[in-house]
Amino acid sequence: MGSSTALRELQRDLENQANVLSKLQKDIAKNHQVRKQYTIQLGENELVLKELDLLNENANVFKLIGPVLVKQDLAEANANVRKRIEYISAELKRLDGTLQDLEEKQNNKKETILKLQQKIQALQAGKSKS
């Protein structure tokens, strides 16, 4: 009787671990999605910065605010784009750290699940012999 209780307990634990693993995998996918968006934004902002660098000092620069184009100082536009690039780069770095942590947790969960499956198989094998 004790081995069937232990088996049920292990199976319940296995199910819980599988649910945690599934959530981790969803978090990793979400992280990849957000990272992809930031990478695109970084590329766009770097392109804008290159375009701004090509302009001479008295060129007219406009910023789109809602439906209106507003004239902006070239130095101010340059500074804004650089700050945006800095912010996006920092976010990408943060996301990389989070991703590394999530992947580590995922690998640990996979190991835990594998060990649980092995225990269950060993219990079932011992049960079928008796």
Secondary structure, 3 states (H helix, E strand, C coil): CHHHHHHHHHHHHHHHHHHHHHHHHHHHHHHHHHHHHHHHHHHHHHHHHHHHHHCCCCCCEEEEECCEEEEECHHHHHHHHHHHHHHHHHHHHHHHHHHHHHHHHHHHHHHHHHHHHHHHHHHHHHHHHC
